[in-house]
């Protein structure tokens, strides 16, 4: 019993020292003393494996080898943020918020936007159980063993924490640690890493967690998600997270007005270079959690948050050549091939020129010295030309009029900024682009098959469309370059498994122009199967929620094409899902068809998301704000008075949760 107590005492003491050093930045013992105590604990644990503890400080040193990182679905989706770049953008956002919330007094929490690798960490009963990368927001890679090596991530929580929750944040590499890593690489004759953000992101996917443990990574947390957390505001959430033992940046400030928000932005735009980490902006969030729930989400982002991006770094370089790329829809994108230049920590060789109008507007020519920025800090773009350095014999750019891949004359519809190649089924990049879209993670998610392999299979004449994937055999694949027996088996198995993918994702995978994830879900819910959708007219499609004329015409055009009909027929033969599953249909009706509901407040039996799902599953539409088109306001506890007033003034019936459930 004495040994067990000694081990537990050492663990408690080391956890506290770790927290003081890595989270509070306030060391209470020397590094040498800490290392001695850690070695003592390691020796005791090795002699007494019966006292193993998954949250022991000794596990920080890593050693677990992960060959393949498992893909896991996020219990709570990780959304991306909308970006703003000016005071006007923020003011427009605030107006949209007030329109939904009415006269409610809105406060904001402002936080610095750290540039790292997004992470979601799950805790159960105070213990770290899983760490997932952001992935595509719906699912990410399990990097738990690597996350556990990061000293500022608590393995065991303190204080009054909820029984289960996810906490989100950024894995960052401080400038000082990054510089030290690069110094060591240079001394060892290795190339230095380009920037802290990419190095932090790459560290999470190292197979040996002992190597991750050697890197001075840090973890800055900013958001807790879960059910019944008992948290009423974003600012309170940050304070609670801090009390549980998480490293939460202290720069966060509560602002009562947009002017105070702008003061925060202005201050940090000037002082951000004093920070120990990379930061590229400020995140502004509506403070009240109740208001956040009222505002809800678009298909991609929360309506209650906005990222303000600091002005991008700008450099000048020479534009050597303009080339043209063909996308899967036939859209032509002009690309600027640049003299390589360092921009925001990465070497930039190419930049998008968008379209012919943009080239003409900026009068961009080959040989020009151009100004390059990173739009949203990700995709480089040309923002201007240094006319003082223009060569004497420079000629205006003549935009191409034939496809660079198949030589078909290009088309451009009235009102469309892009040129298109109409040779949909004979132009190689369009063919491979459609197949690459079909296999992508948000579509059919076919394991073992990537973009390069698709190009190779097409080049070798093994596939001409995505239906051909289902005929591939291991024997056909093994002779191909870089294709071992195991890879070939995985590819064939991945294709076979894809027949389990539900109808709405199959519909997205088909690659119908303008039919993204959200539109595919709406069409699947409205038509239930491919046959009904194939027979629909433009007018019928436009009666579906949020389907406009452009989308409707594109859908009808897709299903009028004989090649598409033949491919769908083949996919059906191979077992691909072309109808909503019986399980889903069981819970779906048209009882609420044609009716729009606005949901507001806190409910006794159902969460707001459950209530909204019930509305949509029964054919109704969920509105974000009350208007003359609103059929019912479903009112819960703590509903904003402005919503009630607006509903009463427009004569919109106000019903309770029980009234709503009775309707079903």
C-alpha positions in Angstrom: 0.0 0.0 0.0 2.9 2.3 0.8 4.3 1.9 -2.8 1.0 2.7 -4.3 0.7 5.8 -2.2 4.2 6.9 -3.1 3.4 6.5 -6.8 0.2 8.5 -6.5 1.9 11.3 -4.5 4.6 11.6 -7.1 2.0 11.7 -9.9 0.1 14.4 -8.1 3.2 16.5 -7.5 4.5 16.2 -11.1 1.1 17.1 -12.5 1.1 20.3 -10.4 4.7 21.2 -11.4 3.9 20.5 -15.1 0.8 22.8 -14.8 2.8 25.6 -13.1 5.5 25.4 -15.7 3.7 24.8 -19.0 0.3 26.5 -18.4 1.0 29.2 -15.8 4.6 29.8 -17.1 5.7 29.9 -13.4 8.2 27.1 -12.5 8.2 26.1 -8.9 11.2 23.6 -9.1 14.2 23.4 -11.4 14.3 21.3 -14.5 16.8 19.0 -12.9 14.6 18.3 -9.8 11.6 17.7 -12.1 13.6 15.2 -14.2 14.8 13.4 -11.1 11.3 13.0 -9.7 10.0 11.8 -13.2 12.8 9.2 -13.3 11.9 8.0 -9.8 8.3 7.6 -10.9 9.2 5.8 -14.1 11.3 3.3 -12.1 8.5 2.6 -9.6 5.9 2.2 -12.4 8.2 -0.2 -14.2 8.6 -2.4 -11.0 4.8 -2.2 -10.2 2.8 -2.4 -13.5 -0.3 -3.3 -11.5 -0.5 0.5 -10.6 -0.6 1.6 -14.3 -2.5 4.9 -14.9 -3.3 6.1 -18.4 -2.9 9.7 -17.2 0.5 9.3 -15.6 3.0 12.2 -16.3 5.5 9.5 -17.4 3.5 8.9 -20.6 4.4 12.4 -21.8 7.7 11.0 -23.2 5.8 9.1 -25.9 7.0 5.9 -27.5 3.7 4.7 -29.1 4.1 3.9 -32.8 1.1 4.6 -35.0 1.3 3.3 -38.6 -2.1 4.4 -39.7 -4.1 7.1 -38.0 -7.7 6.0 -37.7 -10.4 8.3 -39.1 -13.1 9.0 -36.4 -16.3 11.0 -36.8 -16.5 14.1 -34.6 -19.4 13.8 -32.1 -19.9 17.6 -32.5 -19.0 19.0 -36.0 -16.0 21.4 -36.2 -17.2 24.4 -38.3 -14.9 26.8 -40.1 -15.2 30.6 -39.5 -16.4 33.3 -41.9 -13.7 35.9 -42.5 -13.9 39.7 -42.5 -11.2 42.2 -43.5 -12.7 45.6 -42.7 -14.8 47.6 -40.2 -17.7 47.6 -42.7 -17.6 43.7 -42.8 -17.9 43.6 -39.0 -20.7 46.2 -38.9 -22.7 44.2 -41.6 -22.2 41.1 -39.5 -23.5 42.8 -36.4 -26.6 44.0 -38.4 -27.3 40.4 -39.5 -27.1 39.3 -35.8 -29.4 42.1 -34.6 -31.9 41.3 -37.3 -32.2 37.7 -35.9 -32.0 38.6 -32.2 -34.1 41.7 -32.3 -33.6 44.2 -29.6 -31.5 41.9 -27.4 -28.4 43.5 -25.9 -25.4 41.7 -27.6 -22.0 41.5 -26.0 -18.9 40.0 -27.8 -15.8 38.0 -26.6 -12.7 38.9 -28.6 -9.9 36.3 -28.8 -6.7 36.2 -30.8 -6.7 33.9 -33.8 -3.6 31.7 -33.4 -2.2 30.1 -36.5 -1.7 26.4 -35.8 -3.3 23.0 -36.3 -6.9 22.7 -35.1 -7.6 19.9 -32.6 -10.6 18.5 -30.7 -9.8 16.7 -27.4 -12.4 14.6 -25.6 -12.5 14.3 -21.8 -14.6 11.8 -19.8 -14.7 11.9 -16.0 -11.7 14.3 -16.1 -9.4 12.0 -18.2 -8.2 12.6 -21.7 -9.6 9.8 -23.9 -9.2 11.0 -27.5 -7.5 13.7 -29.6 -8.8 14.3 -33.2 -7.5 16.6 -35.9 -10.0 18.8 -37.6 -10.0 16.8 -40.8 -13.0 18.0 -42.9 -15.0 19.1 -39.9 -17.1 16.0 -39.9 -14.3 13.5 -39.2 -10.7 13.7 -38.3 -7.6 11.5 -37.6 -7.1 10.0 -34.1 -3.8 11.5 -32.9 -4.3 10.7 -29.2 -0.9 9.3 -28.5 0.8 12.3 -30.0 -1.5 14.8 -28.2 -0.6 13.2 -24.8 3.1 14.2 -25.3 2.2 17.9 -25.4 3.0 19.2 -21.8 0.3 21.9 -21.7 -2.5 19.4 -22.5 -3.8 18.1 -19.2 -4.1 14.3 -19.0 -6.2 14.6 -15.9 -8.4 17.7 -15.1 -8.8 19.8 -11.9 -11.9 21.4 -10.4 -15.6 21.1 -11.1 -15.5 19.8 -14.7 -18.5 18.3 -16.7 -18.6 14.5 -17.0 -18.0 14.5 -20.7 -17.1 17.3 -23.3 -14.9 18.1 -26.2 -12.5 21.1 -26.0 -11.2 22.7 -29.2 -8.0 24.7 -29.8 -4.8 25.1 -31.8 -1.6 23.1 -31.6 1.1 25.8 -32.1 4.9 25.9 -32.2 6.3 29.0 -30.4 8.8 31.1 -32.4 11.6 30.4 -29.8 11.1 26.6 -30.0 10.8 26.7 -33.8 14.1 28.7 -34.1 15.9 26.2 -31.8 14.6 23.2 -33.9 15.8 24.9 -37.1 19.2 25.7 -35.6 19.7 22.0 -34.8 18.6 20.9 -38.3 21.1 23.3 -39.9 23.9 22.0 -37.6 23.0 18.5 -38.7 23.2 19.5 -42.3 19.4 19.3 -42.8 17.1 21.8 -44.5 15.3 24.1 -42.0 11.5 23.9 -41.6 9.6 26.7 -43.5 7.2 27.9 -40.9 5.8 27.1 -37.4 2.2 26.4 -38.5 3.1 23.7 -41.0 5.6 22.1 -38.7 3.1 21.9 -35.8 0.5 20.3 -38.2 3.1 17.8 -39.5 4.2 16.9 -36.0 0.7 15.6 -35.2 1.0 13.0 -37.9 4.4 11.7 -37.0 4.2 7.9 -36.5 6.5 7.8 -33.5 5.1 9.8 -30.5 8.6 9.9 -28.9 9.6 12.3 -31.7 6.5 14.4 -31.1 7.5 14.6 -27.4 10.9 16.1 -28.4 9.2 19.0 -30.2 8.3 22.1 -28.1 4.6 22.1 -29.1 2.0 24.0 -27.2 -1.8 23.8 -27.1 -4.0 26.9 -26.7 -7.7 26.2 -26.0 -10.8 28.3 -26.8 -14.0 26.4 -26.9 -15.9 23.7 -25.0 -18.7 21.7 -26.7 -21.0 19.1 -25.2 -24.5 18.6 -23.7 -25.7 20.2 -20.5 -22.4 21.9 -19.7 -24.0 24.6 -17.4 -22.0 27.4 -19.2 -23.9 30.6 -20.1 -21.3 32.6 -22.0 -18.2 32.3 -24.1 -16.2 34.4 -21.6 -17.3 32.2 -18.7 -16.4 29.2 -20.8 -12.8 30.4 -21.2 -12.5 31.1 -17.4 -13.9 27.6 -16.6 -11.5 25.9 -19.1 -8.7 27.7 -17.3 -9.9 26.5 -13.9 -10.0 22.9 -15.3 -6.2 23.1 -16.0 -6.2 24.1 -19.7 -3.9 26.7 -21.2 -6.3 29.5 -22.3 -4.7 32.7 -23.7 -5.2 35.7 -21.4 -5.7 38.2 -24.2 -9.4 37.4 -24.5 -11.6 40.4 -23.7 -15.3 41.0 -23.2 -16.6 43.9 -25.4 -20.0 45.6 -25.1 -19.9 47.5 -28.4 -18.5 47.2 -31.9 -16.3 50.2 -31.1 -14.7 48.2 -28.3 -14.2 45.2 -30.7 -12.4 47.5 -33.2 -10.2 48.9 -30.4 -9.1 45.3 -29.5 -8.4 44.6 -33.2 -6.4 47.8 -33.6 -4.3 47.1 -30.5 -3.4 43.6 -31.5 -2.7 44.5 -35.1 0.1 46.7 -33.8 1.3 44.4 -30.9 0.8 40.9 -32.5 4.6 40.7 -33.3 5.3 40.8 -29.5 3.5 37.5 -29.1 5.4 34.2 -28.7 3.2 32.5 -31.4 2.0 33.1 -34.9 -1.3 35.0 -35.0 -3.2 36.1 -38.1 -6.3 37.9 -36.7 -9.0 38.2 -34.1 -12.0 35.9 -33.6 -15.1 37.8 -32.4 -17.9 35.7 -30.8 -21.4 36.6 -29.6 -20.8 36.1 -25.8 -24.2 34.7 -24.7 -24.5 30.9 -25.3 -28.3 31.4 -25.5 -27.8 34.0 -28.3 -25.4 31.6 -30.0 -28.0 28.9 -30.1 -30.6 31.4 -31.4 -28.3 32.4 -34.2 -27.3 28.8 -35.1 -25.2 27.9 -38.2 -25.1 28.1 -41.9 -24.0 25.0 -43.8 -20.3 25.9 -43.1 -20.0 28.4 -40.3 -21.5 29.6 -37.0 -23.6 32.8 -37.5 -22.4 33.9 -34.0 -18.7 34.1 -34.8 -16.5 36.0 -37.2 -12.7 36.0 -37.9 -11.2 39.4 -38.6 -8.0 38.8 -40.6 -5.1 41.2 -40.2 -3.8 42.7 -43.4 -1.9 40.0 -45.3 1.8 40.2 -45.9 2.7 41.5 -49.4 5.8 40.9 -51.5 6.8 41.6 -55.1 8.2 39.2 -57.7 8.3 38.5 -61.4 5.5 36.8 -63.3 7.3 34.4 -65.6 4.4 32.8 -67.4 0.6 32.5 -67.4 -0.7 29.0 -67.8 -4.3 27.6 -67.8 -5.9 24.8 -65.7 -9.1 22.9 -66.5 -11.3 22.0 -63.5 -13.7 19.0 -63.3 -16.6 21.2 -64.4 -14.7 22.5 -67.4 -14.0 25.9 -65.7 -10.7 27.4 -66.9 -8.5 29.0 -64.2 -5.5 31.1 -65.3 -2.4 30.5 -63.1 0.5 32.9 -62.6 3.8 31.1 -62.6 6.1 33.3 -60.5 9.8 33.7 -59.8 9.9 31.9 -56.3 9.5 34.3 -53.4 9.1 33.8 -49.6 5.7 35.0 -48.4 4.3 34.5 -44.8 6.7 31.6 -44.1 6.3 29.6 -47.3 7.9 29.7 -50.8 5.4 30.8 -53.4 5.8 29.8 -57.0 2.2 30.1 -58.3 -0.8 32.3 -57.7 -4.4 32.2 -59.0 -5.4 34.9 -61.5 -9.2 34.0 -61.2 -10.5 34.8 -64.7 -10.1 36.9 -67.8 -11.8 40.0 -66.3 -9.4 40.1 -63.4 -6.4 39.9 -65.8 -7.8 42.7 -67.9 -8.8 44.8 -64.9 -5.3 44.7 -63.3 -3.6 44.7 -66.8 -1.5 41.7 -65.8 1.2 40.6 -68.3 3.9 38.1 -68.5 7.3 39.6 -67.5 5.5 42.1 -65.1 6.7 42.6 -61.5 3.6 41.9 -59.5 2.5 42.3 -55.9 1.5 39.0 -54.3 -0.6 38.5 -51.1 -2.0 35.4 -49.4 -5.8 35.7 -49.6 -7.1 34.7 -46.2 -3.4 33.6 -45.4 -3.9 30.4 -47.6 -4.1 30.9 -51.3 -1.6 33.4 -52.9 -3.2 36.0 -55.2 -1.9 38.9 -57.3 -3.2 42.2 -56.1 -1.4 44.6 -58.4 1.4 45.4 -60.9 4.5 47.6 -60.4 4.1 49.5 -63.7 7.5 51.3 -63.1 9.2 48.0 -63.8 7.2 46.9 -66.8 9.4 45.7 -69.8 9.5 48.1 -72.8 8.1 45.6 -75.3 5.4 44.2 -73.1 2.2 43.1 -74.8 -1.3 42.8 -73.2 -2.4 39.3 -72.2 -4.5 37.5 -74.8 -6.8 35.2 -73.0 -6.9 31.7 -74.6 -9.9 30.8 -76.7 -9.3 27.0 -77.0 -9.0 24.4 -74.2 -5.3 23.9 -73.4 -6.0 20.1 -72.9 -8.3 19.1 -75.7 -8.3 22.1 -78.0 -12.1 22.5 -78.0 -13.3 26.2 -78.5 -14.1 27.7 -75.1 -17.5 29.1 -74.1 -18.5 31.8 -71.8 -22.1 32.4 -70.7 -23.5 35.9 -70.2 -23.0 37.0 -66.7 -20.5 34.3 -65.9 -16.9 35.3 -65.1 -15.3 32.0 -66.1 -14.6 30.5 -69.5 -15.6 26.8 -69.9 -14.5 23.9 -72.0 -17.8 22.2 -73.2 -16.1 18.9 -74.1 -17.4 17.4 -70.8 -16.8 13.7 -71.7 -13.7 14.0 -73.9 -11.4 16.4 -71.9 -9.0 14.5 -69.7 -8.9 16.8 -66.7 -12.7 17.0 -66.6 -12.9 13.2 -66.7 -10.3 12.6 -63.9 -11.6 15.6 -62.0 -15.1 14.1 -61.8 -13.6 10.7 -60.6 -11.5 12.5 -58.0 -14.6 14.3 -56.7 -16.5 11.0 -56.6 -13.9 9.3 -54.4 -13.3 12.3 -52.1 -13.8 12.2 -48.3 -17.1 14.1 -48.3 -18.5 12.1 -51.2 -17.8 8.3 -51.5 -14.7 8.4 -49.2 -13.0 5.5 -51.0 -10.0 4.3 -48.9 -6.8 3.4 -50.7 -7.5 5.7 -53.7 -6.1 9.1 -54.3 -5.9 11.8 -57.0 -2.6 10.6 -58.4 -3.8 7.0 -58.6 -6.9 8.1 -60.5 -4.7 9.9 -63.0 -2.6 6.8 -63.4 -5.6 4.5 -63.9 -7.0 6.8 -66.5 -3.7 7.1 -68.3 -3.4 3.3 -68.4 -6.9 3.0 -69.9 -8.4 1.2 -66.9 -11.1 3.8 -66.1 -13.0 6.4 -68.1 -15.7 7.3 -65.5 -16.4 6.6 -61.9 -18.6 3.5 -62.7 -15.5 1.8 -64.1 -13.9 1.8 -60.6 -16.3 -1.0 -59.6 -14.8 -3.3 -62.3 -11.2 -3.0 -61.2 -9.4 -6.2 -60.1 -6.3 -6.8 -58.1 -4.7 -8.5 -61.1 -5.1 -5.3 -63.2 -3.7 -3.1 -60.5 -0.5 -4.9 -59.3 1.5 -4.3 -62.6 1.0 -0.5 -62.2 3.8 1.8 -61.0 4.0 2.1 -57.2 1.2 -0.4 -56.7 2.1 -3.3 -54.3 -0.2 -6.3 -53.7 -1.5 -4.8 -50.4 -2.2 -1.4 -52.0 -4.2 -3.1 -54.8 -6.2 -5.1 -52.3 -7.0 -2.0 -50.3 -8.1 -0.1 -53.4 -10.5 -2.9 -54.6 -11.8 -3.3 -51.0 -12.3 0.5 -50.6 -14.3 0.6 -53.8 -16.5 -2.3 -52.7 -17.1 -0.7 -49.3 -18.3 2.5 -50.9 -21.7 0.9 -51.8 -22.7 1.5 -48.2 -22.4 5.3 -48.6 -25.9 6.9 -48.0 -27.9 8.4 -50.9 -27.4 12.1 -50.1 -23.6 11.6 -50.3 -23.9 9.6 -53.5 -25.9 12.5 -55.0 -23.1 14.9 -54.0 -20.5 12.5 -55.4 -22.1 12.5 -58.9 -20.7 15.9 -59.4 -23.8 17.7 -60.7 -22.8 21.4 -61.2 -23.9 23.6 -58.3 -25.0 20.6 -56.2 -22.9 20.9 -53.1 -23.2 18.9 -49.8 -26.1 21.0 -48.5 -28.1 21.0 -51.7 -27.6 17.2 -52.1 -29.1 16.7 -48.6 -32.1 18.9 -49.4 -32.7 17.1 -52.7 -32.4 13.6 -51.1 -34.8 14.6 -48.4 -37.3 16.0 -50.9 -37.2 13.2 -53.5 -36.2 10.1 -51.4 -34.7 8.3 -54.4 -32.9 9.0 -57.7 -35.9 8.0 -59.9 -38.1 10.8 -58.6 -35.2 13.3 -58.9 -34.5 12.2 -62.5 -38.1 12.9 -63.5 -38.4 16.3 -61.8 -38.9 19.5 -63.9 -37.2 22.8 -63.3 -40.4 24.2 -61.7 -40.8 21.2 -59.4 -37.2 21.4 -58.3 -37.5 25.2 -57.6 -40.3 24.4 -55.1 -37.8 22.6 -52.9 -36.4 24.8 -50.1 -33.4 26.9 -51.2 -33.2 25.4 -54.7 -33.0 28.3 -57.2 -33.3 28.3 -61.0 -29.6 27.9 -61.7 -29.4 24.7 -59.6 -32.7 23.3 -60.9 -31.6 23.8 -64.6 -28.3 22.2 -63.9 -30.0 19.1 -62.3 -32.4 18.7 -65.2 -29.6 19.1 -67.7 -27.5 16.4 -65.9 -30.3 13.9 -66.0 -31.1 14.6 -69.7 -27.6 13.4 -70.7 -27.6 9.8 -71.9 -24.0 9.2 -70.7 -25.0 10.2 -67.1 -28.1 7.9 -67.3 -26.0 5.0 -68.4 -23.4 5.6 -65.7 -26.1 5.8 -63.0 -27.7 2.5 -64.4 -24.3 0.8 -64.0 -23.7 2.2 -60.5 -27.2 0.9 -59.5 -26.2 -2.6 -60.8 -23.0 -2.5 -58.6 -25.1 -1.8 -55.5 -24.6 2.0 -55.0 -27.3 3.5 -52.8 -29.8 5.5 -54.9 -32.6 5.9 -52.3 -32.9 7.0 -48.7 -32.4 4.0 -46.4 -35.5 2.3 -44.8 -34.2 3.4 -41.3 -34.1 7.0 -42.3 -37.5 6.8 -44.1 -39.1 5.4 -41.0 -38.5 8.6 -39.2 -39.4 10.9 -42.1 -42.9 12.2 -43.1 -44.4 15.1 -45.0 -46.6 16.2 -42.1 -45.0 19.6 -41.9 -44.5 20.2 -45.7 -44.8 23.8 -46.7 -44.5 25.1 -43.1 -41.6 27.2 -41.7 -40.7 27.1 -38.0 -38.5 29.4 -36.0 -37.1 27.7 -32.8 -36.2 29.9 -29.8 -35.4 29.4 -26.2 -34.5 26.3 -24.0 -36.7 23.2 -24.1 -37.6 20.7 -21.4 -37.4 17.4 -23.4 -35.5 18.1 -26.6 -32.3 19.9 -27.4 -32.7 22.7 -30.0 -30.8 20.7 -32.6 -33.1 17.6 -32.0 -36.1 19.9 -32.4 -34.8 21.3 -35.7 -34.0 17.8 -37.0 -37.6 16.7 -36.2 -38.9 19.6 -38.2 -36.8 18.8 -41.2 -37.4 15.0 -41.0 -41.1 15.7 -41.2 -40.9 17.9 -44.3 -40.8 21.4 -42.5 -38.3 24.2 -43.0 -36.3 25.8 -40.1 -36.1 29.6 -40.3 -33.5 31.7 -38.5 -35.6 34.8 -38.1 -39.3 35.6 -37.9 -40.9 37.0 -41.0 -44.4 37.0 -42.6 -43.4 33.6 -44.1 -43.0 32.0 -40.7 -45.8 29.5 -39.9 -45.0 28.9 -36.2 -42.7 30.2 -33.5 -41.8 27.2 -31.2 -41.1 29.0 -27.9 -39.1 27.6 -25.0 -37.9 29.0 -21.7 -35.7 32.1 -21.8 -36.9 33.1 -25.3 -35.9 36.7 -26.2 -38.8 39.1 -25.7 -38.1 40.7 -29.1 -38.9 37.5 -30.9 -42.3 37.2 -29.1 -43.1 40.9 -29.9 -42.3 40.4 -33.6 -44.3 37.1 -33.8 -47.3 38.9 -32.2 -47.0 41.9 -34.5 -47.0 39.6 -37.6 -49.7 37.3 -36.3 -47.4 34.3 -36.2 -48.8 31.6 -33.9 -46.6 30.9 -30.9 -46.6 27.3 -29.8 -44.9 25.3 -27.0 -42.7 22.2 -27.3 -45.7 20.1 -26.3 -47.9 21.7 -29.0 -45.2 21.0 -31.6 -44.9 17.3 -30.6 -48.7 17.0 -30.7 -48.6 18.2 -34.4 -46.4 15.1 -35.1 
